[in-house]
Protein backbone atom coordinates (compact mmCIF):
# COMPACT_ATOMS: atom_id res chain seq x y z
CA UNK A 1 0.00 0.00 0.00
CA UNK A 2 1.51 3.29 -1.13
CA UNK A 3 1.32 6.42 0.98
CA UNK A 4 0.23 9.65 -0.66
CA UNK A 5 3.01 11.94 0.52
CA UNK A 6 2.74 15.65 -0.17
CA UNK A 7 5.97 17.47 0.58
CA UNK A 8 6.30 21.13 -0.37
CA UNK A 9 9.93 21.93 -1.19
CA UNK A 10 9.17 25.46 -2.36
CA UNK A 11 8.07 26.81 1.02
CA UNK A 12 11.38 25.95 2.77
CA UNK A 13 13.31 27.56 -0.09
CA UNK A 14 11.21 30.71 0.36
CA UNK A 15 11.83 30.70 4.14
CA UNK A 16 15.58 30.42 3.54
CA UNK A 17 15.40 33.18 0.93
CA UNK A 18 13.47 35.50 3.27
CA UNK A 19 15.91 35.01 6.16
CA UNK A 20 19.00 35.46 3.96
CA UNK A 21 17.64 38.51 2.20
CA UNK A 22 16.34 40.29 5.29
CA UNK A 23 19.58 39.76 7.16
CA UNK A 24 21.57 41.00 4.15
CA UNK A 25 19.61 44.18 3.47
CA UNK A 26 18.63 45.34 6.97
CA UNK A 27 20.94 48.04 8.33
CA UNK A 28 23.04 46.97 11.33
CA UNK A 29 21.65 43.42 11.22
CA UNK A 30 23.64 42.86 8.01
CA UNK A 31 26.87 43.09 10.01
CA UNK A 32 26.25 39.46 11.01
CA UNK A 33 27.44 38.54 7.51
CA UNK A 34 30.91 39.80 8.43
CA UNK A 35 31.26 36.63 10.51
CA UNK A 36 31.76 34.05 7.73
CA UNK A 37 28.45 35.00 6.06
CA UNK A 38 26.55 33.87 9.15
CA UNK A 39 23.30 35.47 7.99
CA UNK A 40 23.38 33.49 4.76
CA UNK A 41 24.14 30.30 6.69
CA UNK A 42 21.21 31.08 9.01
CA UNK A 43 18.95 31.34 5.96
CA UNK A 44 20.00 27.87 4.85
CA UNK A 45 19.41 26.59 8.38
CA UNK A 46 15.94 28.16 8.52
CA UNK A 47 14.90 26.64 5.21
CA UNK A 48 16.07 23.15 6.15
CA UNK A 49 14.48 23.27 9.61
CA UNK A 50 11.22 24.29 7.93
CA UNK A 51 11.53 21.38 5.50
CA UNK A 52 12.37 18.95 8.31
CA UNK A 53 9.17 19.94 10.10
CA UNK A 54 7.19 18.75 7.06
CA UNK A 55 9.20 15.54 6.85
CA UNK A 56 8.74 14.76 10.54
CA UNK A 57 4.96 15.07 10.20
CA UNK A 58 5.12 12.53 7.33
CA UNK A 59 7.47 10.22 9.26
CA UNK A 60 10.30 10.71 6.75
CA UNK A 61 14.02 11.35 7.22
CA UNK A 62 15.88 14.39 5.97
CA UNK A 63 18.54 13.69 3.33
CA UNK A 64 21.70 15.71 2.94
CA UNK A 65 20.90 16.18 -0.76
CA UNK A 66 17.57 17.85 0.00
CA UNK A 67 19.16 20.05 2.67
CA UNK A 68 21.96 21.22 0.37
CA UNK A 69 19.53 21.89 -2.49
CA UNK A 70 17.29 24.00 -0.25
CA UNK A 71 20.33 26.04 0.81
CA UNK A 72 21.54 26.46 -2.77
CA UNK A 73 18.14 27.48 -4.17
CA UNK A 74 17.53 29.90 -1.29
CA UNK A 75 20.97 31.36 -1.96
CA UNK A 76 20.35 31.84 -5.69
CA UNK A 77 17.05 33.65 -5.06
CA UNK A 78 18.59 35.78 -2.33
CA UNK A 79 21.63 36.66 -4.45
CA UNK A 80 19.37 38.01 -7.20
CA UNK A 81 17.17 39.93 -4.74
CA UNK A 82 20.06 41.43 -2.75
CA UNK A 83 21.91 42.45 -5.92
CA UNK A 84 18.76 44.14 -7.26
CA UNK A 85 18.14 45.84 -3.93
CA UNK A 86 21.71 47.16 -3.86
CA UNK A 87 21.44 48.59 -7.38
CA UNK A 88 18.11 50.26 -6.56
CA UNK A 89 19.52 51.69 -3.35
CA UNK A 90 22.50 53.14 -5.19
CA UNK A 91 20.32 54.54 -7.98
CA UNK A 92 18.15 56.46 -5.53
CA UNK A 93 21.02 57.60 -3.34
CA UNK A 94 22.41 61.06 -3.93
CA UNK A 95 25.83 60.00 -2.66
CA UNK A 96 28.58 58.59 -4.85
CA UNK A 97 29.94 55.74 -2.66
CA UNK A 98 33.26 55.60 -4.51
CA UNK A 99 33.98 59.28 -3.81
CA UNK A 100 32.97 58.81 -0.17
CA UNK A 101 35.21 55.74 0.17
CA UNK A 102 38.16 57.58 -1.34
CA UNK A 103 37.61 60.46 1.12
CA UNK A 104 37.59 58.01 4.03
CA UNK A 105 40.78 56.34 2.81
CA UNK A 106 42.41 59.76 2.47
CA UNK A 107 41.38 60.63 6.03
CA UNK A 108 43.19 57.52 7.25
CA UNK A 109 46.28 58.54 5.30
CA UNK A 110 46.18 55.52 3.00
CA UNK A 111 47.64 55.97 -0.46
CA UNK A 112 46.38 53.73 -3.21
CA UNK A 113 48.48 52.47 -6.11
CA UNK A 114 47.87 54.54 -9.27
CA UNK A 115 46.21 51.58 -11.07
CA UNK A 116 43.65 51.18 -8.29
CA UNK A 117 43.04 54.92 -8.22
CA UNK A 118 42.40 54.89 -11.98
CA UNK A 119 39.85 52.04 -11.68
CA UNK A 120 38.09 53.78 -8.80
CA UNK A 121 37.93 56.98 -10.84
CA UNK A 122 36.30 54.99 -13.69
CA UNK A 123 33.72 53.56 -11.26
CA UNK A 124 33.10 57.02 -9.82
CA UNK A 125 32.58 58.37 -13.34
CA UNK A 126 29.98 55.64 -13.98
CA UNK A 127 28.15 56.66 -10.80
CA UNK A 128 28.15 60.28 -11.89
CA UNK A 129 26.98 59.40 -15.41
CA UNK A 130 24.35 56.69 -14.76
CA UNK A 131 23.47 57.12 -11.08
CA UNK A 132 25.00 53.70 -10.40
CA UNK A 133 27.96 51.71 -11.68
CA UNK A 134 27.08 48.96 -14.16
CA UNK A 135 30.55 47.48 -13.68
CA UNK A 136 30.16 47.35 -9.91
CA UNK A 137 26.60 46.00 -10.24
CA UNK A 138 27.79 43.13 -12.46
CA UNK A 139 30.73 42.38 -10.18
CA UNK A 140 28.45 42.39 -7.14
CA UNK A 141 25.91 40.11 -8.84
CA UNK A 142 28.57 37.61 -9.94
CA UNK A 143 30.13 37.49 -6.47
CA UNK A 144 26.69 37.17 -4.83
CA UNK A 145 25.61 34.37 -7.18
CA UNK A 146 28.68 32.43 -6.01
CA UNK A 147 28.73 33.33 -2.31
CA UNK A 148 25.03 33.06 -1.43
CA UNK A 149 24.39 29.55 -2.80
CA UNK A 150 27.72 28.34 -1.40
CA UNK A 151 27.04 29.53 2.14
CA UNK A 152 23.36 28.60 1.84
CA UNK A 153 24.48 25.05 1.05
CA UNK A 154 26.80 25.12 4.07
CA UNK A 155 23.84 26.22 6.21
CA UNK A 156 21.70 23.42 4.77
CA UNK A 157 24.44 20.85 5.36
CA UNK A 158 24.93 22.09 8.91
CA UNK A 159 21.20 21.88 9.60
CA UNK A 160 21.00 18.35 8.18
CA UNK A 161 23.93 17.27 10.33
CA UNK A 162 22.34 18.73 13.47
CA UNK A 163 18.93 17.21 12.71
CA UNK A 164 20.24 13.77 11.75
CA UNK A 165 22.61 13.59 14.73
CA UNK A 166 19.76 14.61 17.04
CA UNK A 167 17.55 11.86 15.55
CA UNK A 168 20.36 9.29 15.94
CA UNK A 169 20.79 10.25 19.59
CA UNK A 170 17.04 10.02 20.19
CA UNK A 171 16.74 6.59 18.55
CA UNK A 172 19.74 5.13 20.40
CA UNK A 173 18.54 6.31 23.83
CA UNK A 174 15.04 4.93 23.37
N, C-alpha and C positions, 0 to 999 in steps of 0.2 A: 504494500500500500504506500503510495507516494504522497508526501506532504506538500501542500501548496504553500510554498515559502515566498513571502513578499518582502524583499529587502530593498530599501531605498538607499542607493549609494550617492545620489545627488545631494541630499540634505546634509550629510556629513561634510562633503566637499564645500558646500556653501557655508557651513559653520566655520570650517577652517579658514576659508576665504575672508569671512567677516572679521574673525579675530586677528588674522595677519594684517589685513588692510587697516582696521581701526588702530591697532597698535602702531603701525607704520606712519599714519598720517596725523595722529593726534599730537599736538604740541606737548612737550615734556614727557608724555608717556612713550614717545618714540625713542627716547634715550635708552630704553631697555634693549634695543637692537644693537647698541654698542657692545653689549656683552654677548659676543658670538651669535648674533642674530637671534637672541632669545625670544623676541616677539614672534618671529616667523616660526620658530620651533614650537612655541606655545599654540600657534594656529594649527599646526600639524597634529599636535597632541589633542586639541579640542575636537577636531574633526574625527579622529580615530576613536576617542572616548564616546563621541556621539554615535558612531557606527557600531561600536561594541555594545552599547545599550540595546540597539535593535537586535543584534546577534544573540545577546543573552536572553532576550524575550522569546526568541525562536529556538533556544537551546543549541545554538551553533557556536563554533570556536572562531576566533579571529585569526586570520592568516597574515603573515608578514607582507605578502604580496598586496593584499587589500589595503593594509595600513600604509605602505609606501606609496601606492597609487593615490590614495586619498590625500596624502601630504603633497605629492607632486602636482596633482590637479588643482588643489587649493593654492599652491604656490604660483602656478601659471596664471590663474585668474587674478590673484592678488598682484602679481608683477605688472600685469596690464593695467589694472585699476590704479595702482600707486604711481606708475609712470604717467598715466593720463592726468591724475590729480596734480602731480608735480608740474607738468607742463601748463595746466590751467592756472595753477597758483602763480607761476612765474609770469604768465601772460597778463594777469590782472594786477600784478605788483608793479608799483612805480619805481622800484629800486632795482638797479642792475647789480646782481649778486657778485659778479666777477669784479666790478669796480670796488664794491664794499670789501670783498676778500683781499684784494690787493692793498687797500688802505689799512686793513687790520695787520697784514703781514709787514707793511712798512712801519706801523706803530711798534711792532715787536723787533724791528731792526733786522729783519730777514731779507737778504738779497737773493733774488731768483736768478738762475742762469738765463742768459739772453734768449735762448731757444724757448724756454718755458714762458718767459715774458711775452714773446711774440705770439705764441699760441693763445695765451690768455687775452692778449689784445684782440686777436681774431674773434674769440668767443664774446668778448665785450662788445665788439662791433656788431656781431649778430644780434645781441640783445638790444642794442640801440636801434638797429634797422628793423627787426621783426617783432620785438617785444618779448622774444625768447630766443634761445639758441637751438636751432635744429640739430647741430652737431652734438651738443650736450644732451639733448633730448634722446637722440638715437643711442648715444653711449650709455645713458642711464637706463634706457629700455633694455638694451642688450645685456648689461650687467644684472639688471633685475630679473630678466628671464632665465638667467643662469642661477643666481643666488637664491631666489625665492623657492623654486621647485627643489633645489638641492637641500636647503635647510628645512623645508616642509617635509621632505622625505625623511630627513634625520628625526624630525619631531614625530612622524608617523611610526618610524622604526622604534624609537624610544618608547612611545605609547604601547606598541605591540609587545615589546619586551616586558614592560611593567605589568601589563594586563595578563600576559601568558604566564609570567613567573608567579603572579598573585594566584592565578587559577591552579597552577601546579602545587603551590603551597597549600591551598585550600583542599585539594583532592588528596594530598598525602597525609594531611592531619586528620581527615575524616575517617 
